[in-house]
Amino acid sequence: MGNERFAIIGAGHFGSAIATALSEKGSEVLVIDADINVVQNISDDVAYAVCIDSTNKKALMGENITDFDAVIVTIGNDFIQRLLCAANLIDLGVERIICRTMGDNERFILEKMGIKEFISPEDEIGALFAERLLNPNILSYLKLPDDFQIAEILAPTKLVGMTLGDIDFRDNHKLSLITIRRAYEEATDGKTIGTTEHTIGVPDNSTLIQENDCFVLFGQQHDIENFIKINQ
């Protein structure tokens, strides 16, 4: 891990965030965008950043695009550009193409072209926002097959002061507690200057629940929702 090479085509907010995160983890990242200002803004954060037209096959060939482990197409609102870029990558023989989609129709067309991996930030953000409206205790979640998910939830206030042994996630709630995220106050000269968050590795049954703890839970969606409901 960290030796992979990725090309990000389209460096808007979403593409730039992916590129920066990959670069910070030690990957070699090439960013491609048609806007020179965008390229200049991100050039210090990645290995390479170039201003070319990604709908131009020769331009992509000039960047040795087939040498990368994966090419992520994150062009924003212009689906035609995304489509042409994806078609060029397929023609050039890029082995792994991950393409942004904005709706089922776009995904359907790209699938027919042979694209197999997709990212849809708008759908994911919308689903998370809806979930948080319905269950304010849920901070984030990752859907898994068969109705399972990993969810980060605020510890219900009625559980504060109890131990994990008292709660018994597995037997009483059919859930597995992966870990706890906990905020700690930072102080200088006796004055609180802020808080930092740390993860409590693998907590044991004697761990006391504190106010504002965040549980990272694994289980089926309805069991997580029931856990929140009965502890409100």
C-alpha positions as CSV (number, residue, x, y, z in Angstrom):
1,M,0.0,0.0,0.0
2,G,1.3,3.5,-0.9
3,N,3.1,2.4,-4.1
4,E,-0.1,2.5,-6.2
5,R,-0.4,5.0,-9.1
6,F,-3.7,6.8,-9.7
7,A,-4.9,9.3,-12.3
8,I,-7.7,11.6,-11.4
9,I,-9.5,13.2,-14.3
10,G,-11.5,16.2,-13.2
11,A,-10.2,18.2,-10.2
12,G,-13.3,19.9,-8.8
13,H,-14.0,19.7,-5.1
14,F,-14.7,16.0,-5.2
15,G,-11.8,15.0,-7.5
16,S,-9.4,17.2,-5.6
17,A,-10.4,15.6,-2.3
18,I,-9.7,12.1,-3.7
19,A,-6.4,13.2,-5.2
20,T,-5.2,14.8,-2.0
21,A,-6.2,11.9,0.2
22,L,-4.5,9.4,-2.0
23,S,-1.4,11.5,-2.2
24,E,-1.3,11.9,1.6
25,K,-1.3,8.1,1.9
26,G,1.8,7.8,-0.2
27,S,0.3,7.0,-3.6
28,E,1.6,8.6,-6.8
29,V,-1.2,10.7,-8.2
30,L,-1.6,12.4,-11.6
31,V,-4.4,15.0,-11.8
32,I,-5.8,16.0,-15.2
33,D,-8.1,18.9,-15.7
34,A,-8.9,21.3,-18.6
35,D,-8.8,24.4,-16.3
36,I,-5.3,25.7,-15.8
37,N,-6.3,27.5,-12.6
38,V,-7.5,24.3,-11.1
39,V,-4.3,22.5,-12.1
40,Q,-2.2,25.2,-10.5
41,N,-4.2,25.1,-7.3
42,I,-3.6,21.4,-6.7
43,S,-0.1,21.0,-8.3
44,D,1.7,21.3,-4.9
45,D,-0.5,18.5,-3.3
46,V,0.1,15.7,-5.9
47,A,3.0,14.2,-7.8
48,Y,1.8,15.6,-11.2
49,A,-0.9,17.9,-12.4
50,V,-1.5,18.7,-16.1
51,C,-3.9,20.8,-18.1
52,I,-5.2,18.8,-21.0
53,D,-8.5,17.9,-22.7
54,S,-9.5,14.5,-21.4
55,T,-11.7,14.0,-24.5
56,N,-8.6,14.0,-26.6
57,K,-7.2,10.5,-26.9
58,K,-3.8,11.6,-28.0
59,A,-3.4,13.9,-25.1
60,L,-4.3,11.0,-22.7
61,M,-1.8,8.8,-24.5
62,G,0.9,11.5,-24.0
63,E,0.4,11.1,-20.2
64,N,0.9,7.3,-20.4
65,I,-2.5,6.9,-18.9
66,T,-2.4,3.1,-19.3
67,D,0.5,2.8,-16.9
68,F,-1.7,3.7,-13.9
69,D,-3.3,1.2,-11.5
70,A,-6.6,3.0,-11.8
71,V,-8.1,6.0,-13.5
72,I,-10.9,7.8,-11.7
73,V,-13.1,10.0,-13.8
74,T,-14.6,12.7,-11.5
75,I,-15.6,15.3,-14.1
76,G,-18.6,17.1,-12.7
77,N,-21.8,18.2,-14.4
78,D,-20.8,17.6,-18.1
79,F,-21.9,14.0,-18.7
80,I,-20.9,14.2,-22.4
81,Q,-17.3,15.0,-21.4
82,R,-17.4,12.2,-18.9
83,L,-18.7,9.8,-21.5
84,L,-16.1,10.8,-24.1
85,C,-13.3,10.5,-21.5
86,A,-14.5,7.0,-20.5
87,A,-14.7,5.9,-24.1
88,N,-11.2,7.1,-24.7
89,L,-9.9,5.2,-21.7
90,I,-11.7,2.0,-22.8
91,D,-10.2,2.4,-26.3
92,L,-6.7,2.9,-24.9
93,G,-7.0,-0.3,-22.9
94,V,-7.0,1.1,-19.3
95,E,-7.6,-1.9,-17.1
96,R,-9.4,-0.2,-14.2
97,I,-11.7,2.7,-14.8
98,I,-13.8,4.2,-12.0
99,C,-16.4,6.7,-13.1
100,R,-18.5,9.2,-11.3
101,T,-22.3,9.0,-12.0
102,M,-25.1,11.3,-11.3
103,G,-28.2,9.2,-11.5
104,D,-29.3,5.8,-12.8
105,N,-29.5,6.8,-16.5
106,E,-25.8,7.8,-16.5
107,R,-24.8,4.5,-14.7
108,F,-26.9,2.5,-17.2
109,I,-25.1,4.0,-20.2
110,L,-21.7,3.6,-18.7
111,E,-22.4,0.0,-17.8
112,K,-23.4,-0.7,-21.4
113,M,-20.0,0.8,-22.4
114,G,-18.2,-1.7,-20.1
115,I,-17.5,0.4,-17.0
116,K,-17.8,-1.7,-13.9
117,E,-16.9,0.6,-11.0
118,F,-18.8,3.8,-10.0
119,I,-18.8,6.5,-7.4
120,S,-21.8,8.7,-6.8
121,P,-21.1,11.3,-4.1
122,E,-24.5,13.0,-4.5
123,D,-26.4,9.8,-3.9
124,E,-24.2,8.8,-0.9
125,I,-24.5,12.3,0.7
126,G,-28.3,12.3,0.1
127,A,-28.8,8.9,1.6
128,L,-26.6,9.8,4.7
129,F,-28.5,13.1,5.1
130,A,-31.9,11.3,5.0
131,E,-30.6,8.8,7.5
132,R,-29.4,11.5,9.9
133,L,-32.8,13.3,9.6
134,L,-34.6,10.1,10.6
135,N,-31.9,9.0,13.2
136,P,-30.0,12.1,14.4
137,N,-27.8,9.7,16.5
138,I,-26.3,8.2,13.4
139,L,-23.2,10.2,12.3
140,S,-22.2,8.1,9.4
141,Y,-22.6,4.6,8.0
142,L,-21.3,2.1,5.5
143,K,-23.8,-0.2,3.8
144,L,-22.8,-3.8,3.4
145,P,-24.6,-6.7,1.6
146,D,-27.5,-8.5,3.3
147,D,-28.7,-5.4,5.2
148,F,-25.6,-5.2,7.3
149,Q,-23.8,-1.9,8.0
150,I,-21.1,-0.3,10.0
151,A,-22.5,2.8,11.7
152,E,-21.0,5.5,13.9
153,I,-23.6,6.6,16.4
154,L,-23.6,9.0,19.4
155,A,-23.8,7.1,22.6
156,P,-27.3,7.5,24.0
157,T,-27.3,9.7,27.1
158,K,-29.1,7.0,29.2
159,L,-26.1,4.7,28.8
160,V,-23.5,7.3,30.1
161,G,-21.9,5.9,33.2
162,M,-22.6,2.3,32.3
163,T,-19.9,-0.2,31.3
164,L,-19.8,-2.1,28.0
165,G,-20.4,-5.3,30.1
166,D,-23.7,-3.8,31.4
167,I,-24.8,-3.1,27.8
168,D,-23.7,-6.5,26.3
169,F,-24.1,-5.5,22.7
170,R,-23.8,-9.0,21.3
171,D,-26.3,-10.9,23.4
172,N,-28.8,-8.1,24.2
173,H,-28.8,-6.2,20.8
174,K,-27.2,-8.6,18.2
175,L,-24.5,-6.0,17.5
176,S,-20.8,-5.9,17.6
177,L,-19.0,-2.9,19.0
178,I,-15.9,-2.3,16.9
179,T,-14.4,0.6,18.9
180,I,-15.3,3.9,20.6
181,R,-14.3,7.4,19.4
182,R,-13.8,9.7,22.4
183,A,-13.1,13.4,22.7
184,Y,-10.5,14.6,25.2
185,E,-10.0,18.1,26.4
186,E,-6.7,19.8,25.7
187,A,-5.5,22.2,28.3
188,T,-2.6,24.7,28.6
189,D,-1.7,26.3,31.9
190,G,-4.9,24.9,33.4
191,K,-7.1,26.4,30.6
192,T,-9.0,24.3,28.1
193,I,-8.0,25.2,24.6
194,G,-10.0,22.7,22.7
195,T,-10.6,19.0,22.2
196,T,-9.0,16.2,20.3
197,E,-10.6,12.9,19.3
198,H,-9.0,9.5,19.9
199,T,-10.0,6.0,19.1
200,I,-10.1,3.5,22.0
201,G,-8.5,0.5,20.4
202,V,-10.5,-2.6,21.4
203,P,-12.4,-1.6,24.5
204,D,-13.1,-4.3,27.1
205,N,-16.2,-4.9,29.2
206,S,-15.0,-2.7,32.0
207,T,-14.9,0.4,29.8
208,L,-17.2,3.2,31.1
209,I,-19.4,5.1,28.6
210,Q,-18.8,8.8,28.7
211,E,-20.8,11.7,27.4
212,N,-20.3,12.4,23.7
213,D,-18.7,9.0,23.1
214,C,-19.2,7.7,19.6
215,F,-19.9,3.9,19.1
216,V,-18.6,2.2,15.9
217,L,-21.1,-0.6,15.5
218,F,-21.5,-3.6,13.1
219,G,-24.8,-5.3,12.6
220,Q,-28.0,-5.3,10.6
221,Q,-29.7,-2.0,10.0
222,H,-32.9,-2.8,11.9
223,D,-30.9,-4.0,14.9
224,I,-28.9,-0.7,15.0
225,E,-32.1,1.3,14.6
226,N,-33.8,-0.7,17.4
227,F,-30.7,-0.1,19.7
228,I,-31.1,3.6,19.2
229,K,-34.8,3.6,19.7
230,I,-34.9,1.6,22.9
231,N,-32.1,3.8,24.4
232,Q,-33.5,7.2,23.6
